[in-house]
Amino acid sequence: MGLIRLAAAGALGYGLYAYIKSAKTEATSAGPGCPDVRDAGPENMASPPTKWSKTDEAIDESFPASDPPSTY
């Protein structure tokens, strides 16, 4: 009887884990119709610029934010 309870608790725990993991994946994905967003930095660009300053990097890192970078 104890082994059956242990197996049932394990199955219930795994089911809960799988449900939470799939819910997190759905919440963090961009979803259909949303553009893909790249990471900051010239190494993640399709065609990186030849000149790249600290100001360019700060602007690139703060892109979706409404405040400008404080390096001006």
C-alpha positions in Angstrom: 0.0 0.0 0.0 2.9 2.4 0.8 4.5 1.7 -2.6 1.3 2.5 -4.4 0.9 5.8 -2.5 4.6 6.7 -3.3 4.1 5.9 -7.0 0.9 8.0 -7.1 2.5 10.9 -5.3 5.5 10.7 -7.8 3.1 10.7 -10.8 1.1 13.6 -9.4 4.3 15.6 -8.7 5.7 14.9 -12.2 2.3 16.0 -13.8 2.3 19.2 -11.8 6.0 19.9 -12.8 5.2 19.3 -16.5 2.2 21.6 -16.3 4.1 24.4 -14.7 7.0 24.1 -17.1 4.7 24.2 -20.1 2.9 27.2 -18.7 6.2 29.1 -18.2 7.3 28.2 -21.8 4.0 29.6 -23.2 4.3 32.8 -21.2 7.9 33.6 -22.2 7.6 32.8 -25.9 6.9 35.7 -28.3 4.0 33.9 -29.9 2.6 34.1 -33.4 2.6 37.5 -35.0 5.3 38.9 -32.7 8.7 39.7 -34.2 11.8 37.9 -33.0 14.0 40.1 -30.8 17.8 39.7 -30.9 20.2 40.0 -28.1 22.2 43.3 -27.7 25.6 43.7 -29.2 27.1 43.7 -32.6 28.0 40.0 -32.5 24.2 39.2 -32.6 23.5 41.4 -35.7 23.0 40.0 -39.2 25.4 42.7 -40.6 27.4 44.2 -37.8 28.7 47.8 -38.2 32.3 48.6 -38.8 32.5 51.2 -36.0 30.9 50.4 -32.7 31.3 52.8 -29.7 30.4 52.5 -26.0 27.5 54.9 -26.7 26.2 52.7 -29.5 26.3 49.7 -27.2 24.5 51.5 -24.4 21.8 52.6 -26.8 21.5 49.0 -28.2 21.3 47.5 -24.7 18.5 49.9 -23.7 16.4 49.6 -26.8 12.9 48.8 -25.6 13.3 51.1 -22.6 11.9 54.6 -22.7 14.8 56.1 -20.8 18.0 56.9 -22.7 21.3 55.5 -21.5 23.2 57.5 -18.9 26.5 57.6 -20.9 25.7 60.8 -22.7 
